[in-house]
Amino acid sequence: MPDIVLDYHRLKTPIDHPDKSVTATKLNLDYMILNPRTADPSPLQKGMIWFRGDLGQLRYTPDGSTVYVIDPAPVVDKSWSDTTGHYFNTGATYWNALPAIQLDQPATGHKRSFEDTQTGYDYIHGWLLKRNAMLSTRLDIVAKVGAYHGYDATRANLSLAIIDDNNLDKTSRNNSYPWLRMRWNMSTLGYSNGSYGQPLSGYIVFTDPPSYSFSPANPGLSYNLITSIPNKRWHLLYGYEDVWAADWDQWASLQRGIANTYFRYRVATKPPVPEILLDLSKDVTDAEAYIAKWDGEVRLWVKRGERGLIVPLGKNVRIVSKVKTTRSTSINLFEKILRSGREPERRCNYIEIIIGTDRMDLHKVSNTWRLAILDHGDGYMDVVLGDMRWDGDKLGYYVHGFS
């Protein structure tokens, strides 16, 4: 066991080491009791470990600057054999169908959530990576992932939700409690439809707006009461987000093993300060909306009260034009098989923004993309983003709902 440094002056036994470090053998220790603190030590020193009694957290710093939380909840591998399906409502309805959670699929050492029957759209379907994890202000993620969609490549996705019992397996989303949902599309990550064991890593800080950065690409995300997430216990749900009302044999996978998938709970620094590039708040109903830049990326940020939606647009983005009209339109203009495939036209405020972007995508054809907001005036918006040379059929636009 490495040497540990203790406050030993209260004991009568002399200390025989010149730097006052003693070993567990010398002290005959079975356990240690750390005095509870209400603030982190200052200054920090390499190797420090302490107990935050006000938060119920054991913390340490390996380098004297970065602070981590030691979480007593089971690690990913200890719950790997659990094949119970779960869901999180990101929309409004549920069709009472759980995914199949399969071990050693699509290959040995992988686990996947599989749509073997038609699951409810606007839901994340998957399994619990962690139960009751004590999150701090920053979550670091390293994972080996995969996803597939039976219709086309731009629909294959993998999703992660941070929720508690108030939103786990509930048919109605409860906005009285915090939640966070992140969705990556395989095409955006640069991975082919149906591939697996692909690297994904990055972090998210639970500020409003959240600061986050992932490689090879950032997710779109939505959130509620995000600043209330730190220093409480949460479930981490992993799977696919079903946005299409049909059985397409879609799945999302994860590779087991501490070398492939793990989480670290860190204490973050300052929140981001977005640079507003275009204010769209006057164009939408009862919400704030901006094209803004932070974390080195340009993003659409829609906010209503404590809820928000963020859609990454690219690192270098040029706004070409913006047009607002009131018209009857359907989301099927961009996504022909969304939901029933016969989504009725509704009169809405239609805001179309043409951008030049360096946004990465495996199926990118041009640098000119369309960002469209369909504001229905009843508290619900559809946000779509895609290459203007996609036809909205075999390469559907990316669709995000906000309510």
C-alpha positions as CSV (number, residue, x, y, z in Angstrom):
1,M,0.0,0.0,0.0
2,P,1.4,3.5,-0.8
3,D,2.3,5.8,2.0
4,I,-0.5,7.9,3.5
5,V,-0.1,11.2,5.2
6,L,-2.2,11.6,8.4
7,D,-2.7,14.0,11.2
8,Y,-1.0,11.8,13.7
9,H,-0.3,14.3,16.6
10,R,-3.3,13.1,18.6
11,L,-1.8,9.6,19.1
12,K,0.8,8.9,21.8
13,T,2.9,6.6,19.6
14,P,6.0,8.4,18.3
15,I,6.4,8.9,14.5
16,D,9.8,7.5,13.3
17,H,9.7,8.8,9.8
18,P,11.4,12.2,9.1
19,D,8.7,13.4,6.6
20,K,5.9,12.3,9.0
21,S,4.5,9.8,6.5
22,V,3.5,6.4,7.9
23,T,2.3,3.2,6.3
24,A,-0.9,1.3,7.2
25,T,1.4,-1.4,8.6
26,K,3.0,1.0,11.1
27,L,-0.4,2.3,12.2
28,N,-2.2,-1.1,12.2
29,L,-5.2,0.7,10.5
30,D,-8.4,-1.1,9.5
31,Y,-10.2,2.1,8.4
32,M,-9.8,5.9,8.4
33,I,-12.3,8.6,9.5
34,L,-11.9,11.8,7.5
35,N,-13.2,15.0,9.1
36,P,-16.1,16.3,7.0
37,R,-15.4,19.5,5.1
38,T,-17.8,22.1,3.6
39,A,-15.3,23.3,1.0
40,D,-12.4,21.8,-1.0
41,P,-8.9,22.3,0.4
42,S,-7.0,25.3,-0.8
43,P,-4.3,25.1,-2.1
44,L,-4.7,21.6,-3.5
45,Q,-1.8,19.2,-3.5
46,K,-1.1,16.1,-5.5
47,G,-2.6,13.0,-4.0
48,M,-5.0,14.8,-1.6
49,I,-8.2,12.9,-0.6
50,W,-11.0,14.4,1.5
51,F,-14.6,14.1,2.5
52,R,-17.2,16.7,1.6
53,G,-19.7,16.2,4.4
54,D,-22.1,18.8,3.0
55,L,-22.3,16.8,-0.3
56,G,-21.7,13.3,1.0
57,Q,-18.8,13.0,-1.5
58,L,-15.3,11.5,-1.2
59,R,-13.0,13.6,-3.4
60,Y,-9.4,13.4,-4.6
61,T,-7.0,15.2,-6.8
62,P,-4.2,13.2,-8.6
63,D,-2.4,16.3,-9.9
64,G,-3.2,19.1,-7.5
65,S,-5.5,20.9,-9.9
66,T,-8.2,18.5,-11.2
67,V,-10.8,17.3,-8.6
68,Y,-12.6,14.0,-9.0
69,V,-15.5,12.4,-7.1
70,I,-15.1,8.8,-6.0
71,D,-18.5,7.3,-6.7
72,P,-19.6,4.3,-4.6
73,A,-22.2,3.2,-7.1
74,P,-21.4,0.1,-9.1
75,V,-19.3,0.5,-12.2
76,V,-20.6,-0.4,-15.7
77,D,-19.3,-3.9,-15.7
78,K,-21.1,-5.0,-12.5
79,S,-24.5,-4.4,-14.1
80,W,-23.5,-5.7,-17.6
81,S,-25.6,-8.9,-17.3
82,D,-28.8,-6.9,-16.6
83,T,-31.0,-7.2,-19.7
84,T,-34.0,-5.2,-18.4
85,G,-35.3,-2.7,-20.9
86,H,-36.0,0.9,-19.9
87,Y,-37.1,4.1,-21.5
88,F,-37.3,7.9,-21.2
89,N,-40.0,10.0,-22.7
90,T,-38.5,12.8,-24.8
91,G,-41.9,13.5,-26.4
92,A,-45.6,13.1,-25.6
93,T,-46.8,9.5,-26.3
94,Y,-45.9,5.9,-25.6
95,W,-46.8,2.6,-27.3
96,N,-46.0,0.3,-24.4
97,A,-43.2,-1.6,-26.1
98,L,-39.7,-2.1,-24.6
99,P,-36.6,-2.9,-26.6
100,A,-34.7,-6.2,-26.5
101,I,-31.5,-5.9,-24.5
102,Q,-29.0,-8.4,-26.0
103,L,-25.7,-9.5,-24.6
104,D,-22.8,-10.4,-26.9
105,Q,-24.5,-8.6,-29.8
106,P,-23.6,-7.6,-32.5
107,A,-20.3,-9.3,-31.4
108,T,-18.8,-10.9,-28.3
109,G,-18.2,-8.3,-25.5
110,H,-20.9,-5.9,-26.8
111,K,-24.4,-5.1,-25.5
112,R,-27.2,-3.6,-27.5
113,S,-30.7,-2.2,-27.3
114,F,-32.6,-3.7,-30.3
115,E,-36.0,-2.7,-31.7
116,D,-37.4,-6.2,-32.2
117,T,-40.9,-4.7,-32.1
118,Q,-42.2,-1.3,-32.9
119,T,-41.2,1.0,-30.0
120,G,-42.6,4.4,-29.2
121,Y,-41.3,7.4,-31.1
122,D,-39.8,10.3,-29.2
123,Y,-38.4,7.9,-26.6
124,I,-34.9,6.7,-25.7
125,H,-35.0,2.9,-25.4
126,G,-32.1,1.1,-23.7
127,W,-30.6,-0.1,-20.4
128,L,-29.2,1.5,-17.3
129,L,-25.4,1.9,-17.4
130,K,-25.5,3.3,-13.9
131,R,-28.1,3.4,-11.1
132,N,-28.0,6.2,-8.5
133,A,-24.6,7.6,-9.6
134,M,-23.5,10.6,-7.6
135,L,-22.7,13.2,-10.4
136,S,-20.6,16.2,-9.8
137,T,-20.5,19.3,-12.0
138,R,-18.8,17.6,-14.9
139,L,-19.2,14.1,-16.4
140,D,-16.4,12.6,-18.5
141,I,-17.3,9.8,-20.9
142,V,-15.2,7.3,-22.7
143,A,-17.0,4.7,-24.8
144,K,-16.9,2.2,-27.7
145,V,-20.2,2.6,-29.5
146,G,-22.2,1.5,-32.5
147,A,-25.7,2.0,-34.0
148,Y,-27.8,0.8,-36.9
149,H,-31.0,1.9,-38.6
150,G,-32.8,-0.3,-41.2
151,Y,-34.0,2.5,-43.3
152,D,-30.9,4.7,-43.9
153,A,-27.7,5.9,-42.5
154,T,-28.7,9.4,-41.2
155,R,-31.2,7.8,-38.9
156,A,-28.8,5.5,-37.0
157,N,-28.2,7.1,-33.6
158,L,-27.1,6.4,-30.0
159,S,-28.4,8.3,-27.0
160,L,-27.6,8.9,-23.3
161,A,-30.1,10.2,-20.8
162,I,-29.5,11.4,-17.2
163,I,-32.8,11.0,-15.3
164,D,-34.1,9.9,-11.9
165,D,-37.0,7.8,-10.8
166,N,-39.4,10.6,-11.6
167,N,-38.7,10.1,-15.4
168,L,-37.5,6.5,-15.7
169,D,-40.1,4.3,-17.4
170,K,-42.8,7.0,-17.2
171,T,-45.2,7.5,-20.0
172,S,-45.4,11.3,-19.3
173,R,-42.3,13.4,-19.0
174,N,-42.1,15.2,-15.6
175,N,-40.6,18.6,-16.1
176,S,-40.7,19.3,-12.4
177,Y,-37.4,17.3,-12.1
178,P,-34.1,17.7,-14.0
179,W,-33.3,15.6,-17.0
180,L,-30.7,15.6,-19.8
181,R,-30.7,13.8,-23.1
182,M,-27.8,13.6,-25.6
183,R,-28.1,12.1,-29.1
184,W,-25.3,11.3,-31.5
185,N,-25.9,10.2,-35.1
186,M,-23.5,7.7,-36.6
187,S,-23.3,9.7,-39.8
188,T,-22.3,12.9,-37.9
189,L,-19.7,10.9,-36.0
190,G,-18.3,9.8,-39.3
191,Y,-19.1,6.1,-38.7
192,S,-21.0,3.8,-41.1
193,N,-24.5,2.6,-40.4
194,G,-24.2,-0.7,-38.5
195,S,-20.6,-0.4,-37.4
196,Y,-19.7,-1.0,-33.7
197,G,-16.8,-0.7,-31.3
198,Q,-16.2,2.9,-32.5
199,P,-14.5,5.4,-30.1
200,L,-16.5,8.3,-28.5
201,S,-15.1,10.4,-25.7
202,G,-15.7,13.8,-24.2
203,Y,-17.3,15.7,-21.3
204,I,-20.3,17.8,-20.4
205,V,-20.5,20.4,-17.6
206,F,-23.9,20.9,-16.1
207,T,-24.3,24.7,-16.6
208,D,-26.9,26.6,-18.5
209,P,-26.1,26.5,-21.3
210,P,-24.1,23.4,-20.8
211,S,-20.4,23.4,-21.8
212,Y,-19.5,20.2,-23.7
213,S,-17.1,18.8,-26.1
214,F,-16.9,15.3,-27.6
215,S,-14.8,13.6,-30.2
216,P,-15.3,12.8,-33.1
217,A,-18.4,15.0,-33.0
218,N,-20.8,16.7,-30.5
219,P,-24.3,15.5,-29.9
220,G,-27.6,17.4,-30.1
221,L,-29.0,17.7,-26.7
222,S,-32.0,18.9,-24.7
223,Y,-32.3,19.5,-21.0
224,N,-34.4,20.7,-18.1
225,L,-33.2,22.2,-14.8
226,I,-29.7,21.2,-15.7
227,T,-28.0,23.2,-13.0
228,S,-29.8,21.0,-10.4
229,I,-28.0,17.9,-11.6
230,P,-24.7,18.2,-9.7
231,N,-24.2,16.5,-6.3
232,K,-27.3,14.4,-6.5
233,R,-27.9,10.7,-7.6
234,W,-29.0,9.9,-11.2
235,H,-29.6,7.0,-13.5
236,L,-27.6,6.9,-16.8
237,L,-29.8,5.4,-19.5
238,Y,-28.1,4.3,-22.8
239,G,-29.8,3.2,-26.0
240,Y,-31.3,4.5,-29.3
241,E,-33.7,7.4,-29.7
242,D,-36.7,6.3,-31.7
243,V,-37.9,9.2,-33.8
244,W,-39.7,7.1,-36.5
245,A,-43.0,5.3,-36.0
246,A,-42.2,2.0,-37.5
247,D,-40.2,-1.2,-36.8
248,W,-36.9,-0.6,-38.6
249,D,-34.7,-3.0,-36.7
250,Q,-32.6,-0.2,-35.3
251,W,-30.2,-0.7,-32.5
252,A,-27.5,1.0,-30.4
253,S,-24.5,-0.9,-28.9
254,L,-21.8,-0.5,-26.3
255,Q,-18.6,-2.4,-25.7
256,R,-17.9,-3.6,-22.2
257,G,-14.6,-3.4,-20.3
258,I,-12.9,-0.6,-18.4
259,A,-10.6,0.0,-21.3
260,N,-13.6,0.6,-23.6
261,T,-16.3,2.3,-21.5
262,Y,-16.1,4.2,-18.3
263,F,-17.2,7.4,-16.6
264,R,-15.4,9.9,-14.4
265,Y,-17.0,12.5,-12.2
266,R,-15.1,15.8,-12.1
267,V,-15.6,19.2,-10.5
268,A,-15.8,21.8,-13.3
269,T,-14.6,25.4,-13.5
270,K,-16.4,28.4,-14.9
271,P,-19.6,28.2,-17.0
272,P,-19.4,29.2,-20.7
273,V,-20.2,32.7,-22.0
274,P,-21.9,32.3,-25.4
275,E,-21.1,34.8,-28.2
276,I,-24.5,35.6,-29.8
277,L,-24.2,35.7,-33.6
278,L,-27.9,35.9,-34.4
279,D,-30.8,36.6,-32.1
280,L,-33.9,34.7,-33.2
281,S,-36.0,35.3,-30.1
282,K,-38.5,37.7,-31.8
283,D,-39.1,35.0,-34.5
284,V,-40.3,32.2,-32.1
285,T,-43.2,32.0,-29.7
286,D,-42.6,32.3,-26.0
287,A,-38.9,31.3,-26.1
288,E,-35.4,32.6,-26.5
289,A,-33.5,31.4,-29.6
290,Y,-30.0,32.2,-30.7
291,I,-27.3,31.1,-33.0
292,A,-24.3,31.4,-30.7
293,K,-20.7,30.2,-30.3
294,W,-19.1,28.6,-27.3
295,D,-16.7,25.8,-26.6
296,G,-15.3,26.6,-30.1
297,E,-18.5,25.6,-31.9
298,V,-21.5,27.4,-33.4
299,R,-24.8,26.1,-32.1
300,L,-28.5,26.8,-32.3
301,W,-29.7,27.4,-28.7
302,V,-33.4,27.4,-27.9
303,K,-34.5,28.1,-24.3
304,R,-37.8,28.4,-22.6
305,G,-37.6,28.8,-18.9
306,E,-35.4,26.0,-17.5
307,R,-35.6,23.9,-20.6
308,G,-33.3,24.1,-23.5
309,L,-32.4,22.5,-26.9
310,I,-28.9,22.7,-28.5
311,V,-28.2,21.7,-32.1
312,P,-24.5,21.8,-33.2
313,L,-24.0,23.6,-36.5
314,G,-20.2,23.4,-37.1
315,K,-17.0,25.1,-35.9
316,N,-16.8,27.6,-38.8
317,V,-20.3,28.8,-39.7
318,R,-21.4,31.6,-42.0
319,I,-25.0,32.8,-42.0
320,V,-26.0,33.2,-45.6
321,S,-29.7,34.2,-45.2
322,K,-32.7,34.2,-42.9
323,V,-36.3,34.2,-44.0
324,K,-39.5,34.0,-41.9
325,T,-42.9,33.2,-43.2
326,T,-46.2,32.0,-42.0
327,R,-47.3,29.0,-44.0
328,S,-48.8,25.5,-43.9
329,T,-46.1,22.9,-43.9
330,S,-45.2,19.5,-42.6
331,I,-42.1,18.0,-41.2
332,N,-42.3,15.5,-44.0
333,L,-40.9,18.2,-46.2
334,F,-37.6,17.2,-44.8
335,E,-38.2,13.7,-43.4
336,K,-40.7,11.8,-45.5
337,I,-41.3,8.9,-43.2
338,L,-41.2,10.6,-39.8
339,R,-43.9,9.1,-37.6
340,S,-46.7,7.9,-39.8
341,G,-45.1,9.2,-43.0
342,R,-48.3,11.2,-43.5
343,E,-47.7,13.9,-41.0
344,P,-50.4,16.5,-41.6
345,E,-49.5,20.0,-42.7
346,R,-50.0,22.6,-40.0
347,R,-49.9,26.3,-40.2
348,C,-46.8,27.6,-38.4
349,N,-44.2,30.2,-38.2
350,Y,-41.5,28.9,-40.6
351,I,-38.0,30.3,-40.0
352,E,-35.4,29.2,-42.6
353,I,-31.7,29.9,-42.1
354,I,-29.2,29.0,-44.8
355,I,-25.7,28.5,-43.5
356,G,-22.3,27.7,-44.8
357,T,-20.7,25.2,-42.5
358,D,-17.7,22.9,-42.0
359,R,-19.9,20.5,-40.0
360,M,-18.6,16.9,-40.3
361,D,-20.9,14.3,-41.7
362,L,-20.2,11.0,-43.4
363,H,-22.8,11.7,-46.1
364,K,-22.1,15.4,-46.5
365,V,-22.5,16.5,-50.1
366,S,-22.0,20.3,-49.8
367,N,-21.1,23.0,-47.3
368,T,-24.5,24.7,-47.7
369,W,-27.0,23.5,-45.1
370,R,-30.6,24.4,-44.2
371,L,-31.6,25.1,-40.6
372,A,-35.4,25.3,-40.4
373,I,-37.5,26.0,-37.3
374,L,-41.2,25.0,-37.5
375,D,-42.8,27.0,-34.7
376,H,-46.4,25.7,-34.2
377,G,-47.3,28.4,-31.7
378,D,-48.6,25.9,-29.1
379,G,-45.3,25.5,-27.3
380,Y,-43.9,22.9,-29.7
381,M,-41.2,23.4,-32.3
382,D,-39.6,21.1,-34.9
383,V,-36.0,21.9,-35.7
384,V,-34.5,20.3,-38.8
385,L,-31.0,20.5,-40.1
386,G,-29.5,19.0,-43.2
387,D,-27.4,19.4,-46.3
388,M,-29.5,21.2,-49.0
389,R,-28.5,18.6,-51.5
390,W,-30.1,15.8,-49.5
391,D,-33.6,15.0,-50.8
392,G,-35.2,14.5,-47.4
393,D,-35.9,10.8,-48.3
394,K,-33.0,8.4,-48.5
395,L,-30.9,11.0,-46.6
396,G,-33.3,12.6,-44.2
397,Y,-32.6,15.8,-42.3
398,Y,-31.8,15.6,-38.6
399,V,-34.9,16.3,-36.6
400,H,-35.2,17.7,-33.1
401,G,-38.4,18.4,-31.2
402,F,-38.7,21.0,-28.5
403,S,-41.5,21.6,-26.1
